[in-house]
């Protein structure tokens, strides 16, 4: 059976697998749980009939183990289905608007919690059912089976972040995740005493077993202790916790480095080894991780600002100098240094180069591994920022951006004034050594730290990336039946499948990219996405017009005072109403659009505000922002076409295709433009958690 899913994914074939369960949502739609972990959404384009040539099939991957589907409860007036799998409990619901052949279901993770125990991990759910037909229970009450337990739960109907607390009985200092040990690593300070802990990320259980290696007549053995060396002392202050993957003689060691301050200015490092104990058979005891001090060294008497590790040594930032220490002849000594104009507050090693963010002179990239750097015992700056920015945190996101050449880097930098900068460093062999500012985003809170990882749920990782969608000559996805394509592709099956495999491989490669998150000082979490030019033009165009829609964005007098005072064009396009709010004159609306389009070309205006786009999606406001038959809608249609790449060829078609003009005013064509625009917004605004 072939799969056809409208705008959501390109044509593919459903892998044969056994069916575990089936739920019927309507006369036209069913959901099927599969033994291989997939969930199939099958919708008929012919009411009341399920013929192979008239089916739209969407496949969602939920995990490695079988997926089971159960009838859910009505949410926002739409039917829903619950899915149980090893990846957890999830709910599939139709969109709030009227679903069509090109719309797809919304999927949310369901996290059962206990209000009386905030530290309880979410249990594994084996089965679920609704109790709305039983008296004294409302429609949101569900009964769940988790192993030998029966849980009666109340389902919250709106998606919200769910915090999970892991009690550590103290103040954590630093947090790491060890892929090798499958554990969280942290230093906990309790009653002024610091100790190292390893935690299970699923249950929150403490797996720690500190030991000390001793030698006696029987040989070397391990003795349980309360604290490893230099831990558990009131005069020891923990500064930082790092991972050190140290290479020696073709062997790789994963160590944990604890930076401490002894007294006022003495810097000391503790290098810790850890390993998982062999499980004891038939004991039922949880796994344990034993760890011990590999070695400890005094570094120097100075105030430490930051540190980073590479395969051979450790970088330290002391006041206005960066120093590189390595292990040589069983000694821990400095071999290289560089004096900075202001203290380096964050260090990161990327592809053999040191990225140093200074407090007042922005980001600097150093070369420390070339022959000239080694011979001079001095790190050499290869990329600088010609603007002296106040730095707070930085992270290299080159692996997320993609398409960069060797020795090119792309960095995100935050400052204390709520700004985030995108700095691109070109290859020094062909261009200037200075960074280039590609965008500047003004946020509502200061970003204290960036992080990246593959955080999306299983069912979103297999979704195609727009720009690789199957498209018609007009730049919109084909929603015709598969039978038409089958007739065209007779005799070309092998060639077509080769193109399909190549496209899927490209999609999987892009799916492997990490998501970028930012933690703000106010505790909020921001999701960042790096857009290409066509994606930016489309989303920025929607944002610009949405900001002129009073339903989406009302610009208050106080918020826009500085902008109005410095911009004559802005003052001529807006006037004050009775509530002292700035609203747009209808006759100047087109001028504002032209002004915004031209004005948005600089780095300061390359930021697309996802919160504004989210309001457009939640309010279904595109039909009012881009009225039917207007030039605005025609421009939107053109920008959507630029995002797409033809699947039939190698992307060398004209998405405008000459049919754009013919399609203007066509009611069916306009409906498809709106549908696809909403699908694009849903994709780009999908949460990374």
C-alpha positions as CSV (number, residue, x, y, z in Angstrom):
1,X,0.0,0.0,0.0
2,X,1.3,3.5,-0.8
3,X,1.3,6.4,1.6
4,X,0.0,9.8,0.6
5,X,0.0,12.5,3.2
6,X,-0.7,15.8,1.5
7,X,1.6,18.6,2.8
8,X,3.0,16.6,5.7
9,X,5.4,14.2,4.1
10,X,6.5,13.0,0.7
11,X,5.2,9.8,-0.9
12,X,6.6,6.6,0.7
13,X,5.6,3.1,1.2
14,X,4.3,1.6,4.5
15,X,6.6,-1.0,5.9
16,X,4.8,-4.3,6.5
17,X,4.2,-5.0,10.2
18,X,1.7,-6.6,12.4
19,X,-1.3,-4.6,13.7
20,X,-1.7,-4.3,17.5
21,X,-4.9,-2.2,17.7
22,X,-7.3,0.0,15.7
23,X,-9.4,3.0,16.7
24,X,-12.0,4.4,14.4
25,X,-12.3,8.2,14.6
26,X,-15.0,8.7,12.0
27,X,-16.4,7.2,8.8
28,X,-13.4,8.6,6.9
29,X,-10.5,8.1,9.4
30,X,-8.9,5.4,11.5
31,X,-5.7,5.1,13.5
32,X,-3.7,1.9,13.6
33,X,-1.1,0.8,16.1
34,X,1.7,-1.3,14.8
35,X,4.1,-3.8,16.3
36,X,7.2,-2.0,14.9
37,X,6.3,1.2,17.0
38,X,4.5,3.1,14.2
39,X,1.0,4.6,14.3
40,X,-0.8,4.9,11.0
41,X,-3.4,7.6,10.4
42,X,-5.5,6.5,7.4
43,X,-8.0,8.9,5.9
44,X,-10.2,8.3,3.0
45,X,-10.7,10.9,0.4
46,X,-14.0,9.2,-0.7
47,X,-16.6,9.5,2.1
48,X,-17.7,6.2,3.5
49,X,-15.2,4.2,1.3
50,X,-11.7,2.9,2.0
51,X,-10.3,2.1,-1.4
52,X,-6.5,1.7,-1.8
53,X,-6.5,4.4,-4.5
54,X,-8.2,7.0,-2.3
55,X,-6.3,6.9,1.0
56,X,-4.1,9.5,2.7
57,X,-1.7,7.7,5.1
58,X,0.5,9.4,7.6
59,X,3.1,7.4,9.6
60,X,4.3,8.5,13.0
61,X,7.2,6.7,14.7
62,X,6.7,6.4,18.5
63,X,9.5,4.0,19.5
64,X,11.2,0.6,19.2
65,X,8.5,-1.4,20.9
66,X,4.8,-2.0,19.8
67,X,2.4,1.0,19.9
68,X,-1.1,0.5,21.1
69,X,-3.9,3.0,20.4
70,X,-6.9,3.7,22.6
71,X,-10.0,5.9,22.3
72,X,-9.4,9.2,24.0
73,X,-11.6,12.1,25.1
74,X,-13.0,15.0,23.1
75,X,-10.5,17.9,23.2
76,X,-11.6,21.3,21.9
77,X,-14.5,19.7,20.2
78,X,-12.3,17.2,18.3
79,X,-11.7,13.5,18.8
80,X,-8.5,12.2,20.2
81,X,-6.5,9.0,20.5
82,X,-4.1,7.9,23.2
83,X,-0.9,6.0,22.3
84,X,1.0,3.7,24.7
85,X,4.6,2.9,23.8
86,X,8.0,2.5,25.4
87,X,8.6,6.2,24.6
88,X,5.8,7.1,27.0
89,X,2.1,8.1,26.8
90,X,1.0,10.5,24.0
91,X,-2.2,11.9,22.8
92,X,-3.2,12.5,19.1
93,X,-5.8,15.1,18.4
94,X,-7.2,16.8,15.4
95,X,-6.5,20.5,14.9
96,X,-9.0,23.0,16.4
97,X,-9.9,24.1,12.9
98,X,-11.7,21.9,10.4
99,X,-9.4,19.2,9.3
100,X,-8.8,18.7,5.6
101,X,-6.9,16.3,3.4
102,X,-3.7,18.4,3.9
103,X,-4.0,18.9,7.6
104,X,-2.3,16.5,10.1
105,X,-2.9,15.6,13.7
106,X,-1.4,17.3,16.7
107,X,0.6,15.0,19.0
108,X,1.4,15.9,22.6
109,X,3.3,14.0,25.3
110,X,1.2,13.1,28.3
111,X,3.1,13.1,31.6
112,X,1.2,11.6,34.6
113,X,2.2,13.3,37.8
114,X,1.3,13.1,41.5
115,X,0.4,16.5,43.0
116,X,1.5,15.2,46.5
117,X,4.9,14.0,45.2
118,X,6.5,16.4,42.7
119,X,9.7,14.2,42.6
120,X,7.8,11.1,41.4
121,X,8.9,10.0,37.9
122,X,6.3,9.5,35.2
123,X,5.2,5.9,35.3
124,X,5.2,3.6,32.3
125,X,1.6,3.2,31.1
126,X,0.5,-0.1,29.6
127,X,-3.2,0.6,28.9
128,X,-5.6,3.5,29.3
129,X,-9.4,4.0,29.2
130,X,-11.9,6.9,29.7
131,X,-14.3,6.9,32.7
132,X,-16.7,9.5,31.3
133,X,-19.6,7.0,31.0
134,X,-19.4,6.2,34.7
135,X,-21.5,8.4,37.0
136,X,-19.5,10.8,39.3
137,X,-16.6,11.0,36.7
138,X,-16.3,13.8,34.1
139,X,-15.1,13.3,30.6
140,X,-11.5,14.2,31.5
141,X,-11.1,11.3,33.9
142,X,-8.9,8.4,32.7
143,X,-7.9,5.1,34.3
144,X,-4.4,3.9,33.5
145,X,-2.7,0.6,34.1
146,X,1.0,0.8,35.1
147,X,2.4,-2.6,35.8
148,X,0.6,-3.9,38.9
149,X,-1.0,-0.5,39.7
150,X,-4.3,1.1,38.6
151,X,-4.1,4.9,38.4
152,X,-7.2,7.2,38.2
153,X,-6.1,10.5,36.6
154,X,-7.5,13.8,35.5
155,X,-6.3,15.0,32.1
156,X,-5.5,18.6,31.6
157,X,-6.8,19.6,28.1
158,X,-4.2,22.3,27.3
159,X,-0.5,21.7,26.6
160,X,1.7,23.2,29.3
161,X,5.3,22.5,30.5
162,X,5.4,20.0,33.3
163,X,8.3,20.4,35.7
164,X,9.8,17.3,37.3
165,X,11.9,17.7,40.5
166,X,14.8,15.5,41.4
167,X,15.5,15.9,45.1
168,X,19.2,16.1,45.9
169,X,19.0,17.4,49.5
170,X,21.3,20.3,48.8
171,X,22.3,23.0,46.3
172,X,23.5,21.5,42.9
173,X,26.7,23.1,41.4
174,X,26.9,22.3,37.8
175,X,25.1,19.5,35.8
176,X,26.4,17.1,33.1
177,X,25.0,14.1,31.3
178,X,27.3,11.1,30.8
179,X,26.4,9.2,27.7
180,X,28.7,6.4,28.7
181,X,27.2,6.0,32.2
182,X,23.7,7.0,31.2
183,X,23.6,9.2,34.2
184,X,23.4,12.8,35.3
185,X,26.5,14.1,37.1
186,X,26.3,17.0,39.6
187,X,28.1,18.4,42.7
188,X,25.7,18.9,45.6
189,X,26.6,21.3,48.5
190,X,24.8,20.4,51.7
191,X,25.6,22.2,55.0
192,X,28.6,23.7,53.4
193,X,30.1,20.4,52.4
194,X,30.4,19.4,48.7
195,X,30.0,15.9,47.3
196,X,29.8,14.4,43.8
197,X,26.6,12.5,42.8
198,X,25.5,10.4,39.9
199,X,21.7,10.3,39.3
200,X,19.4,8.1,37.1
201,X,17.8,10.5,34.6
202,X,14.6,8.4,34.4
203,X,13.9,7.7,38.1
204,X,16.0,10.3,39.8
205,X,17.6,7.6,42.0
206,X,21.1,8.4,43.4
207,X,23.5,5.8,41.9
208,X,26.6,7.2,43.7
209,X,29.1,5.0,45.4
210,X,32.3,6.9,46.4
211,X,35.3,4.6,46.9
212,X,39.0,4.9,47.7
213,X,41.6,2.6,46.3
214,X,44.0,1.1,48.9
215,X,46.8,-1.4,48.6
216,X,47.6,-4.1,51.1
217,X,49.2,-7.5,51.1
218,X,46.2,-8.9,49.2
219,X,46.7,-6.4,46.4
220,X,44.6,-3.3,45.4
221,X,41.0,-3.1,46.7
222,X,38.3,-0.5,46.9
223,X,37.0,0.8,50.2
224,X,33.7,2.7,50.6
225,X,34.0,6.2,51.9
226,X,31.7,9.2,52.5
227,X,33.6,11.7,50.3
228,X,36.3,11.4,47.7
229,X,39.6,13.4,48.2
230,X,39.1,17.1,48.8
231,X,35.3,16.8,49.0
232,X,33.5,17.2,52.2
233,X,35.7,20.0,53.5
234,X,34.1,23.3,54.6
235,X,37.0,25.4,53.2
236,X,36.6,23.9,49.7
237,X,34.5,25.9,47.3
238,X,33.4,24.2,44.0
239,X,33.7,26.5,41.0
240,X,32.9,24.3,38.0
241,X,32.2,20.7,36.8
242,X,33.6,19.6,33.5
243,X,34.0,16.4,31.3
244,X,37.5,15.6,30.2
245,X,37.9,13.0,27.4
246,X,41.6,12.5,27.6
247,X,43.6,10.7,25.0
248,X,46.9,8.9,25.7
249,X,48.7,6.2,23.7
250,X,45.7,5.7,21.5
251,X,43.5,5.2,24.6
252,X,40.5,7.4,25.5
253,X,39.6,8.1,29.1
254,X,36.4,9.9,30.2
255,X,37.2,11.8,33.4
256,X,35.2,14.3,35.4
257,X,37.0,17.5,36.4
258,X,36.0,19.4,39.5
259,X,37.5,22.9,39.8
260,X,37.8,24.1,43.4
261,X,39.0,27.2,45.3
262,X,40.9,26.4,48.5
263,X,40.8,29.6,50.6
264,X,40.7,32.9,48.8
265,X,42.8,32.3,45.7
266,X,44.2,28.8,45.5
267,X,42.9,26.9,42.4
268,X,42.9,23.1,42.6
269,X,41.6,20.5,40.2
270,X,40.2,17.1,41.1
271,X,40.2,14.5,38.3
272,X,37.6,11.8,39.0
273,X,37.2,8.4,37.3
274,X,33.8,6.6,37.4
275,X,32.5,3.2,36.2
276,X,29.3,1.3,36.4
277,X,29.4,-1.7,38.7
278,X,28.6,-5.1,37.3
279,X,25.0,-6.0,38.3
280,X,24.5,-8.8,40.8
281,X,22.3,-11.5,39.5
282,X,18.8,-12.0,41.0
283,X,19.3,-9.3,43.7
284,X,16.8,-6.8,42.4
285,X,19.1,-4.0,43.6
286,X,19.4,-0.8,41.4
287,X,22.6,-0.2,39.5
288,X,25.4,1.6,41.1
289,X,28.2,3.8,39.8
290,X,31.5,3.8,41.8
291,X,33.9,6.7,41.5
292,X,37.3,7.7,42.9
293,X,39.8,10.5,42.7
294,X,42.3,9.8,39.8
295,X,44.6,12.6,40.8
296,X,44.5,16.2,42.2
297,X,46.7,19.1,41.5
298,X,47.2,22.7,42.6
299,X,47.0,24.9,39.5
300,X,48.1,28.4,40.8
301,X,47.1,31.2,43.1
302,X,44.7,33.3,41.1
303,X,41.0,34.0,40.7
304,X,39.5,31.6,38.1
305,X,36.9,32.7,35.6
306,X,36.2,29.8,33.3
307,X,37.7,26.5,32.0
308,X,37.4,24.1,29.1
309,X,39.0,20.7,28.1
310,X,40.4,19.1,25.0
311,X,42.0,15.7,24.2
312,X,45.3,16.7,25.8
313,X,44.8,19.3,28.5
314,X,42.7,22.0,30.2
315,X,42.3,25.7,29.5
316,X,41.9,28.1,32.4
317,X,40.9,31.7,32.4
318,X,42.6,33.7,35.1
319,X,41.7,37.4,35.3
320,X,43.0,38.7,32.0
321,X,45.0,35.6,30.8
322,X,44.1,32.3,29.2
323,X,46.5,29.4,30.1
324,X,46.8,25.9,28.7
325,X,47.9,23.1,31.0
326,X,48.8,19.5,30.0
327,X,50.1,16.4,31.7
328,X,53.8,15.9,31.0
329,X,56.1,13.5,32.9
330,X,53.5,13.0,35.5
331,X,53.3,16.8,36.0
332,X,50.5,19.2,35.3
333,X,52.1,22.3,33.8
334,X,51.4,25.3,31.7
335,X,52.7,25.2,28.1
336,X,50.8,28.1,26.4
337,X,49.1,31.4,27.3
338,X,47.5,34.5,25.9
339,X,46.7,37.9,27.6
340,X,43.2,39.3,26.9
341,X,41.9,42.8,27.1
342,X,39.1,41.7,29.5
343,X,38.5,38.5,31.4
344,X,37.3,35.5,29.4
345,X,34.1,34.4,31.1
346,X,33.4,31.4,28.9
347,X,35.6,28.9,27.1
348,X,34.8,26.2,24.5
349,X,37.0,24.0,22.3
350,X,35.6,23.4,18.8
351,X,37.5,21.5,16.1
352,X,40.8,22.1,17.6
353,X,40.3,25.8,18.2
354,X,39.5,27.6,21.4
355,X,36.5,29.9,21.5
356,X,36.8,32.5,24.3
357,X,34.0,34.9,25.2
358,X,35.3,38.0,27.0
359,X,33.3,40.2,29.4
360,X,33.8,43.4,27.3
361,X,35.4,42.5,24.0
362,X,33.1,39.9,22.5
363,X,34.2,36.6,21.1
364,X,37.7,35.5,20.0
365,X,38.7,32.3,18.3
366,X,42.3,31.1,19.0
367,X,44.5,28.6,17.2
368,X,46.7,26.7,19.6
369,X,47.6,23.5,17.6
370,X,49.4,24.9,14.6
371,X,53.2,24.8,14.3
372,X,53.6,28.5,14.8
373,X,51.5,28.5,18.0
374,X,53.4,25.5,19.4
375,X,56.8,27.0,18.6
376,X,56.0,30.3,20.2
377,X,54.1,28.8,23.1
378,X,51.4,31.4,22.5
379,X,47.8,31.0,21.3
380,X,47.1,33.0,18.1
381,X,43.8,34.8,17.5
382,X,42.4,33.9,14.1
383,X,38.9,35.5,14.4
384,X,37.9,38.6,16.3
385,X,34.8,40.8,16.6
386,X,35.4,44.3,15.4
387,X,32.7,45.5,17.9
388,X,33.5,45.4,21.6
389,X,30.3,43.7,22.8
390,X,29.6,42.8,26.4
391,X,29.5,39.0,26.5
392,X,27.5,36.7,28.8
393,X,27.5,33.3,27.1
394,X,28.4,31.9,23.7
395,X,28.0,28.6,21.9
396,X,29.2,27.3,18.5
397,X,26.2,26.1,16.5
398,X,28.0,25.3,13.2
399,X,26.8,21.7,13.3
400,X,23.2,22.9,13.4
401,X,23.6,25.5,10.6
402,X,25.3,23.2,8.2
403,X,26.8,24.1,4.8
404,X,29.8,25.7,6.3
405,X,33.3,25.2,4.9
406,X,36.4,24.1,6.8
407,X,37.5,26.6,9.5
408,X,34.2,28.5,9.2
409,X,32.2,28.8,12.4
410,X,28.8,30.2,13.4
411,X,28.3,31.3,17.0
412,X,25.5,32.5,19.2
413,X,26.4,35.2,21.7
414,X,24.2,36.7,24.4
415,X,24.8,39.9,26.4
416,X,23.4,41.3,29.7
417,X,21.0,43.6,27.8
418,X,18.7,40.8,26.5
419,X,20.3,40.6,23.0
420,X,21.5,37.5,21.1
421,X,23.9,37.9,18.2
422,X,24.7,35.5,15.4
423,X,28.4,35.8,14.5
424,X,29.8,34.1,11.4
425,X,33.6,33.6,11.0
426,X,34.6,33.2,7.4
427,X,37.6,31.1,6.3
428,X,40.7,33.2,6.9
429,X,42.3,32.0,3.7
430,X,39.7,33.9,1.6
431,X,38.4,36.7,3.8
432,X,38.9,39.0,6.7
433,X,39.6,37.5,10.1
434,X,36.7,39.6,11.7
435,X,33.4,38.1,12.6
436,X,30.4,39.1,10.5
437,X,27.2,40.0,12.3
438,X,24.4,38.0,10.6
439,X,21.5,38.8,13.0
440,X,20.7,40.5,16.2
441,X,17.7,39.4,18.2
442,X,16.2,41.5,21.0
443,X,14.5,39.3,23.5
444,X,12.4,39.9,26.6
445,X,14.9,38.4,29.1
446,X,18.6,37.9,29.2
447,X,19.8,34.5,28.0
448,X,22.1,33.1,30.6
449,X,23.1,29.9,28.9
450,X,22.6,28.1,25.6
451,X,22.2,24.4,25.1
452,X,21.7,22.0,22.3
453,X,20.6,18.4,21.9
454,X,18.2,16.1,20.1
455,X,15.3,16.9,22.4
456,X,12.3,16.4,20.1
457,X,9.9,13.5,20.7
458,X,10.2,10.4,18.5
459,X,7.2,11.2,16.4
460,X,8.6,14.5,15.2
461,X,12.1,13.2,14.2
462,X,10.8,11.5,11.1
463,X,8.8,14.4,9.8
464,X,10.2,15.9,6.5
465,X,11.8,19.3,6.4
466,X,10.0,21.9,4.3
467,X,12.1,22.7,1.3
468,X,12.3,19.0,0.5
469,X,8.6,18.5,-0.1
470,X,7.0,17.0,-3.2
471,X,5.6,20.0,-5.1
472,X,3.6,20.9,-8.2
473,X,4.7,23.5,-10.7
474,X,3.0,26.1,-8.7
475,X,5.1,25.4,-5.6
476,X,2.2,23.8,-3.6
477,X,2.0,20.1,-2.6
478,X,0.0,17.8,-4.8
479,X,-3.1,16.5,-3.1
480,X,-4.3,14.3,-5.9
481,X,-4.7,10.6,-5.5
482,X,-1.8,8.2,-5.9
483,X,-3.4,6.5,-8.9
484,X,-2.5,9.5,-11.1
485,X,1.1,9.3,-10.0
486,X,1.1,5.5,-10.6
487,X,0.0,5.9,-14.2
488,X,2.7,8.5,-14.8
489,X,5.4,6.4,-13.3
490,X,4.8,3.1,-15.0
491,X,8.1,1.8,-16.2
492,X,10.0,4.2,-14.0
493,X,9.6,2.4,-10.7
494,X,13.3,1.8,-10.1
495,X,14.4,5.3,-11.0
496,X,11.6,6.8,-8.8
497,X,12.5,4.6,-5.8
498,X,16.2,5.7,-6.1
499,X,15.1,9.3,-6.0
500,X,12.9,8.5,-3.0
501,X,15.7,6.7,-1.1
502,X,18.0,9.7,-1.8
503,X,15.4,12.2,-0.6
504,X,14.7,10.1,2.6
505,X,18.4,9.9,3.3
506,X,18.7,13.6,3.1
507,X,15.7,14.1,5.4
508,X,17.2,11.7,8.0
509,X,20.5,13.5,7.8
510,X,18.9,16.8,8.5
511,X,16.7,15.2,11.2
512,X,19.9,14.4,13.1
513,X,20.6,18.1,13.7
514,X,20.3,19.3,17.2
515,X,17.9,21.8,18.6
516,X,19.1,25.0,20.2
517,X,17.6,26.2,23.5
518,X,18.4,29.2,25.7
519,X,17.8,29.5,29.4
520,X,17.0,33.1,30.6
521,X,17.6,34.8,33.9
522,X,13.9,34.8,34.6
523,X,13.7,31.0,34.3
524,X,12.1,31.0,30.8
525,X,13.2,28.7,28.0
526,X,13.6,30.0,24.5
527,X,13.8,27.9,21.4
528,X,16.1,29.1,18.6
529,X,16.0,28.1,14.9
530,X,18.6,29.1,12.3
531,X,16.7,29.9,9.0
532,X,17.9,30.0,5.5
533,X,17.1,33.1,3.3
534,X,13.9,31.8,1.8
535,X,12.6,30.6,5.1
536,X,13.4,34.0,6.7
537,X,11.7,35.9,3.8
538,X,8.5,33.9,4.2
539,X,8.3,34.1,8.0
540,X,9.4,37.7,8.2
541,X,6.8,38.7,5.6
542,X,4.1,37.1,7.7
543,X,5.4,38.7,10.9
544,X,5.6,42.2,9.3
545,X,2.0,42.1,8.2
546,X,0.8,40.5,11.4
547,X,2.3,43.4,13.3
548,X,0.0,45.7,11.4
549,X,-3.0,43.6,12.5
550,X,-4.6,44.9,15.7
551,X,-5.8,41.4,16.4
552,X,-2.2,40.1,16.7
553,X,-0.1,43.0,17.8
554,X,-1.0,46.3,19.6
555,X,2.0,48.6,19.9
556,X,1.7,50.7,23.0
557,X,2.9,54.2,23.3
558,X,5.5,53.5,26.0
559,X,7.0,50.5,24.2
560,X,7.4,52.2,20.9
561,X,8.4,55.7,22.2
562,X,12.1,55.4,21.4
563,X,11.4,53.9,17.9
564,X,8.9,56.6,17.0
565,X,11.1,59.5,18.1
566,X,14.0,58.2,15.9
567,X,11.9,57.2,12.8
568,X,10.1,59.8,10.7
569,X,8.6,57.1,8.4
570,X,7.1,55.3,11.4
571,X,5.5,58.5,12.8
572,X,3.9,59.3,9.4
573,X,2.2,55.9,9.2
574,X,0.7,55.7,12.7
575,X,-1.6,57.9,14.8
576,X,-2.8,57.7,18.4
577,X,-6.3,56.5,19.3
578,X,-8.4,57.3,22.4
579,X,-6.5,54.7,24.5
580,X,-3.1,56.3,23.6
581,X,-2.2,53.2,21.6
582,X,-0.5,53.6,18.2
583,X,-2.6,52.2,15.4
584,X,-2.0,52.2,11.6
585,X,-3.7,54.4,9.1
586,X,-5.5,52.2,6.6
587,X,-4.4,54.4,3.7
588,X,-0.8,54.0,4.7
589,X,-0.9,50.2,5.1
590,X,0.8,49.4,1.8
591,X,3.5,52.0,2.5
592,X,4.3,50.4,5.8
593,X,4.6,47.0,4.1
594,X,7.1,48.4,1.6
595,X,8.9,50.2,4.4
596,X,9.2,47.1,6.5
597,X,10.4,44.9,3.6
598,X,13.2,47.3,2.8
599,X,14.0,48.0,6.4
600,X,14.3,44.3,7.4
601,X,17.4,43.7,5.4
602,X,20.0,44.6,8.1
603,X,21.3,42.3,10.8
604,X,19.2,44.0,13.5
605,X,16.0,43.0,11.7
606,X,16.9,39.4,10.7
607,X,15.1,38.2,13.9
608,X,11.7,36.6,13.4
609,X,9.6,36.7,16.5
610,X,8.0,33.2,16.9
611,X,5.6,34.5,19.6
612,X,3.9,36.8,17.0
613,X,3.7,33.9,14.5
614,X,2.3,31.7,17.2
615,X,-0.6,34.2,17.8
616,X,-1.3,34.0,14.0
617,X,-1.5,30.3,14.2
618,X,-3.6,30.1,17.4
619,X,-6.0,32.7,16.2
620,X,-6.2,31.4,12.6
621,X,-5.6,34.9,11.5
622,X,-3.9,34.4,8.1
623,X,-7.3,34.8,6.2
624,X,-7.7,38.3,7.8
625,X,-4.0,39.3,7.4
626,X,-3.9,38.1,3.8
627,X,-7.4,38.8,2.4
628,X,-8.7,36.8,-0.5
629,X,-7.8,38.2,-3.9
630,X,-5.2,40.6,-2.5
631,X,-1.7,41.3,-3.6
632,X,-0.6,40.3,-0.1
633,X,-1.9,36.8,-0.6
634,X,-0.2,36.6,-4.0
635,X,3.1,37.6,-2.4
636,X,2.6,35.0,0.3
637,X,2.0,32.3,-2.3
638,X,5.2,33.4,-4.1
639,X,7.3,33.1,-1.0
640,X,5.9,29.7,-0.1
641,X,6.9,28.5,-3.6
642,X,10.5,29.8,-3.0
643,X,10.7,27.6,0.1
644,X,10.0,24.4,-1.8
645,X,12.3,22.3,-3.9
646,X,10.9,20.1,-6.7
647,X,11.1,16.4,-6.0
648,X,10.6,15.4,-9.6
649,X,13.8,17.0,-10.8
650,X,16.8,18.3,-8.9
651,X,15.2,21.4,-7.7
652,X,15.7,23.3,-11.0
653,X,12.2,24.3,-11.7
654,X,10.4,27.6,-11.5
655,X,8.1,27.4,-8.5
656,X,6.2,30.5,-9.8
657,X,5.7,28.4,-12.9
658,X,3.6,31.0,-14.8
659,X,0.6,29.5,-13.2
660,X,0.7,31.9,-10.2
661,X,-1.1,34.6,-12.2
662,X,-3.6,32.1,-13.5
663,X,-4.3,30.9,-10.0
664,X,-5.1,34.3,-8.6
665,X,-8.7,34.6,-7.6
666,X,-9.2,30.9,-7.8
667,X,-11.0,29.9,-4.5
668,X,-9.7,26.4,-4.4
669,X,-6.1,27.6,-5.0
670,X,-6.4,30.2,-2.2
671,X,-7.7,27.7,0.3
672,X,-4.6,25.5,-0.4
673,X,-2.3,28.6,0.1
674,X,-3.9,29.2,3.5
675,X,-3.7,25.5,4.5
676,X,-0.1,25.2,3.5
677,X,0.9,28.5,5.2
678,X,-0.6,27.1,8.5
679,X,1.2,23.8,8.0
680,X,4.5,25.7,7.6
681,X,3.8,27.7,10.8
682,X,3.0,24.5,12.6
683,X,6.2,23.0,11.5
684,X,8.5,25.9,12.3
685,X,6.8,26.6,15.7
686,X,6.7,23.0,16.8
687,X,8.2,22.9,20.3
688,X,11.6,21.2,20.7
689,X,10.6,19.5,23.9
